[in-house]
């Protein structure tokens, strides 16, 4: 083989190796496991929500025992007691199983309670007699997914590892949001906290792998209004997403 052909062959081989070694970007956000940021975010949300249910209780707890010395039992408000924290932490991660994967949403917003738009559409098709094959029996469609099960397990691991930090926040730092104190202050490096800033406004859906911009959302809304105005009276327009 001549030196020119050998040089071309080596060049092609080098280009192929470089291309093969380059990590491929994710085409979409449909299948993945939750990040540490997302686990901490949901753990914090669930705990603060549970504590919020009992924060206004006026119940008083009696602590200690009446001894021969005549000392009285101590009375402390339930709202600042260790008992309240323990009850809030009980089955905390088990409640993560109430979440579903909303694949039509981006980032950490894909994890939310309630049935996803995608699943609602698929069930609607089944009710209309359309054969839908997800690879699992219909009766298992509502079972927690692999992602949600992973979320629960990682929640348990994180809670066990940072239990003292959660206690410190509860007794001394409740003026700070738990997400800030726990996730930003102890669990995550500064470069991995982006998901904590994601909030649901209704515009974070992914369509065909692309997030709609605010301008596109407004344009879609204008088109829908125009269609409503031109539709035949007595024949209301039905949104396909309502299937």
Secondary structure, 3 states (H helix, E strand, C coil): CCHHHHHHHHHHHHHHHHHHCCCCCCCCCCCCCCCHHHHHHHHHHHHHHHHHHHCCCCCEEEECCCCCCCCCCEEEEHHHCHHHHHHHHCCCHHHHHHEEECCCECHHHHEEECCCHHHHHHHHHHHCCCCCCCCCCHHHCCCCCHHHHHHHHHHHHHHHHCHHHHHHHHHHCCCCCHHHHHHHHHHCCHHHCHHHHCCCCCCCEEECCEECCHHHHHHHHHHHHHHHHHCCCCCCCCCHHHC
